[in-house]
Amino acid sequence: LQNGLTACDILEGFLYSEEFEISNFTNEQYVDILYRTLLGRNADAAGKADWVGRLNAGQSRSQILAGFAYSIEFNDLCREYGIKVGTLTR
């Protein structure tokens, strides 16, 4: 971040890393990771059920990541810490 990368750059570097991808997280685990990593909190039951349901219905993890990354909550956190959100490329 100090070298000009955006939050989305960092997220993609982490979530699309070989180490992360070979972990084979379940949809539930993936959603929990997004809540903790992007929002700094545990998932609420209704929100988790919605995101997991979307994944189970065929939405891609990239689409779910975009939902979190472009959420008001994540953008507010980034603004609070002076971090540029940026744009996802995947």
C-alpha positions as CSV (number, residue, x, y, z in Angstrom):
1,L,0.0,0.0,0.0
2,Q,2.9,2.4,0.8
3,N,4.2,1.7,-2.8
4,G,0.9,2.8,-4.4
5,L,-0.9,-0.5,-4.7
6,T,-4.7,-0.4,-4.1
7,A,-6.8,-2.6,-1.8
8,C,-8.0,-4.5,-4.9
9,D,-4.4,-5.1,-5.9
10,I,-3.6,-6.6,-2.5
11,L,-6.8,-8.6,-2.4
12,E,-6.1,-10.2,-5.8
13,G,-2.5,-10.9,-4.9
14,F,-3.7,-12.8,-1.8
15,L,-6.9,-14.4,-3.0
16,Y,-5.5,-15.6,-6.3
17,S,-2.2,-16.8,-4.9
18,E,-1.3,-20.4,-5.5
19,E,-1.2,-21.0,-1.8
20,F,-4.7,-19.7,-1.3
21,E,-6.1,-21.5,-4.3
22,I,-4.7,-24.9,-3.4
23,S,-6.3,-24.6,0.1
24,N,-9.6,-25.7,-1.5
25,F,-11.7,-23.7,0.9
26,T,-15.4,-24.5,1.0
27,N,-17.9,-21.8,0.0
28,E,-18.6,-21.2,3.6
29,Q,-15.0,-20.9,4.5
30,Y,-14.4,-18.5,1.6
31,V,-17.2,-16.2,2.7
32,D,-15.9,-16.2,6.3
33,I,-12.5,-15.3,5.0
34,L,-13.9,-12.4,3.0
35,Y,-15.8,-11.1,6.0
36,R,-12.8,-11.3,8.3
37,T,-10.3,-10.0,5.8
38,L,-12.3,-7.2,4.1
39,L,-14.7,-6.1,6.8
40,G,-12.7,-7.0,9.9
41,R,-15.6,-8.9,11.5
42,N,-17.4,-12.2,11.6
43,A,-20.2,-12.8,9.2
44,D,-23.7,-12.2,10.3
45,A,-26.0,-15.3,9.7
46,A,-28.2,-13.7,7.1
47,G,-25.3,-12.1,5.1
48,K,-23.3,-15.3,5.1
49,A,-26.3,-17.4,4.0
50,D,-26.9,-14.9,1.1
51,W,-23.3,-15.0,-0.1
52,V,-23.0,-18.8,0.3
53,G,-26.3,-19.2,-1.5
54,R,-25.1,-17.2,-4.4
55,L,-21.9,-19.3,-4.7
56,N,-23.9,-22.5,-4.5
57,A,-26.2,-21.2,-7.2
58,G,-23.3,-20.7,-9.6
59,Q,-21.9,-17.2,-9.0
60,S,-18.1,-17.2,-9.2
61,R,-15.8,-16.4,-6.3
62,S,-14.7,-13.4,-8.4
63,Q,-18.2,-12.1,-8.4
64,I,-18.6,-12.5,-4.7
65,L,-15.2,-10.8,-4.1
66,A,-16.4,-7.9,-6.2
67,G,-19.6,-7.7,-4.0
68,F,-17.4,-7.3,-0.9
69,A,-14.7,-5.1,-2.5
70,Y,-17.2,-2.6,-3.9
71,S,-19.5,-2.6,-0.8
72,I,-20.1,0.6,1.1
73,E,-18.8,-1.1,4.3
74,F,-15.4,-2.0,2.7
75,N,-15.1,1.4,1.0
76,D,-15.8,3.2,4.3
77,L,-13.1,1.2,6.0
78,C,-10.6,2.0,3.2
79,R,-11.5,5.7,3.4
80,E,-11.0,5.6,7.2
81,Y,-7.5,4.3,6.7
82,G,-6.6,6.4,3.7
83,I,-6.5,3.4,1.4
84,K,-7.5,3.6,-2.3
85,V,-10.0,0.8,-3.2
86,G,-9.0,0.5,-6.8
87,T,-10.4,-1.9,-9.3
88,L,-10.5,-5.7,-9.5
89,T,-9.1,-7.1,-12.7
90,R,-10.3,-10.7,-12.4
